[in-house]
Amino acid sequence: MHADEDLGGRDVRAAARLDDATAASVAAALQALATPSRLLILTTLRQSPRSVTELAGDIGMEQSAFSHQLRLLRALGLVTGRRNGRRIVYRLYDDHAAQLLDQAVHHIEHLRLGIRDT
C-alpha cells in the first residue's frame, strides 16, 4: 500500500485545484491527445525512444508529417528530443506523460467493458 492509497488500493489524494492558467495548460495538453496520430506517436515513444525515421516506419506516416506533430508535442512538454549525430531521438518527456496515456487507455477499456471503479 502506498501513502496515496486507502486499504482498498484507491487513490485518496485530494483532487487537483486549477486556476485559469493551469486549466488552459491542461486543456492544451489534453487536446494534443485528441488526435489519433499524436496518440500513436506517444504510445510508440512509450515503448522506447525513436528517431523521426523510425517513428515514420513504425506508424506508417510520412516523415514530413511528423515535424509538425513533434513540434507541438514538444511545446506542450509531452516529448523531448536529443540530437544524436545527424538525427534527433525523441522520447516521452517523463513518467507523467506515460501515466496519462496509460490512464486514458485504461479508462476507454473500462468503458468498453462496462467496468466501473468503486
NORZI-V155390 format. One record per residue. N is the residue number from 1. SS is DSSP state (H for helix, E for strand, - for the rest). D_CENTER is the distance of its C-alpha to the mean C-alpha in Angstrom with 1 decimal. Layout:
BEGIN
n:N ss:SS d_center:D_CENTER
n:N ss:SS d_center:D_CENTER
END
This chain:
BEGIN
n:1 ss:- d_center:25.9
n:2 ss:- d_center:23.7
n:3 ss:- d_center:24.9
n:4 ss:- d_center:22.3
n:5 ss:E d_center:23.6
n:6 ss:- d_center:26.8
n:7 ss:- d_center:29.1
n:8 ss:- d_center:27.2
n:9 ss:- d_center:23.9
n:10 ss:- d_center:22.5
n:11 ss:E d_center:20.5
n:12 ss:- d_center:23.1
n:13 ss:- d_center:21.4
n:14 ss:- d_center:22.4
n:15 ss:- d_center:20.2
n:16 ss:- d_center:18.7
n:17 ss:- d_center:21.0
n:18 ss:- d_center:20.0
n:19 ss:- d_center:22.2
n:20 ss:H d_center:22.2
n:21 ss:H d_center:20.4
n:22 ss:H d_center:17.6
n:23 ss:H d_center:17.3
n:24 ss:H d_center:17.1
n:25 ss:H d_center:14.3
n:26 ss:H d_center:12.2
n:27 ss:H d_center:13.4
n:28 ss:H d_center:12.4
n:29 ss:H d_center:8.7
n:30 ss:H d_center:8.9
n:31 ss:H d_center:11.1
n:32 ss:H d_center:8.7
n:33 ss:- d_center:6.9
n:34 ss:- d_center:10.6
n:35 ss:- d_center:11.4
n:36 ss:H d_center:11.7
n:37 ss:H d_center:12.0
n:38 ss:H d_center:8.7
n:39 ss:H d_center:7.1
n:40 ss:H d_center:9.6
n:41 ss:H d_center:8.9
n:42 ss:H d_center:5.4
n:43 ss:H d_center:7.1
n:44 ss:H d_center:10.1
n:45 ss:H d_center:9.0
n:46 ss:H d_center:8.0
n:47 ss:H d_center:11.7
n:48 ss:- d_center:13.1
n:49 ss:- d_center:13.4
n:50 ss:E d_center:15.0
n:51 ss:E d_center:17.2
n:52 ss:H d_center:17.1
n:53 ss:H d_center:20.0
n:54 ss:H d_center:18.4
n:55 ss:H d_center:15.3
n:56 ss:H d_center:17.9
n:57 ss:H d_center:19.9
n:58 ss:H d_center:17.2
n:59 ss:H d_center:15.9
n:60 ss:- d_center:19.2
n:61 ss:- d_center:18.6
n:62 ss:- d_center:21.0
n:63 ss:H d_center:20.2
n:64 ss:H d_center:21.1
n:65 ss:H d_center:18.5
n:66 ss:H d_center:15.7
n:67 ss:H d_center:17.2
n:68 ss:H d_center:16.5
n:69 ss:H d_center:12.9
n:70 ss:H d_center:12.2
n:71 ss:H d_center:14.3
n:72 ss:H d_center:12.4
n:73 ss:H d_center:9.0
n:74 ss:H d_center:11.2
n:75 ss:H d_center:13.1
n:76 ss:- d_center:10.3
n:77 ss:- d_center:9.6
n:78 ss:- d_center:6.1
n:79 ss:E d_center:8.2
n:80 ss:E d_center:11.9
n:81 ss:E d_center:14.8
n:82 ss:E d_center:18.1
n:83 ss:E d_center:21.2
n:84 ss:E d_center:22.9
n:85 ss:- d_center:26.3
n:86 ss:- d_center:26.0
n:87 ss:E d_center:22.3
n:88 ss:E d_center:19.0
n:89 ss:E d_center:16.7
n:90 ss:E d_center:12.9
n:91 ss:E d_center:10.5
n:92 ss:E d_center:7.3
n:93 ss:- d_center:8.8
n:94 ss:- d_center:9.2
n:95 ss:H d_center:9.0
n:96 ss:H d_center:7.7
n:97 ss:H d_center:4.1
n:98 ss:H d_center:5.3
n:99 ss:H d_center:7.3
n:100 ss:H d_center:5.4
n:101 ss:H d_center:4.5
n:102 ss:H d_center:8.0
n:103 ss:H d_center:9.6
n:104 ss:H d_center:8.9
n:105 ss:H d_center:10.4
n:106 ss:H d_center:13.0
n:107 ss:H d_center:14.0
n:108 ss:H d_center:14.7
n:109 ss:H d_center:16.6
n:110 ss:H d_center:18.6
n:111 ss:H d_center:19.5
n:112 ss:H d_center:20.5
n:113 ss:H d_center:22.7
n:114 ss:- d_center:24.0
n:115 ss:- d_center:23.0
n:116 ss:- d_center:23.0
n:117 ss:- d_center:22.2
n:118 ss:- d_center:25.3
END
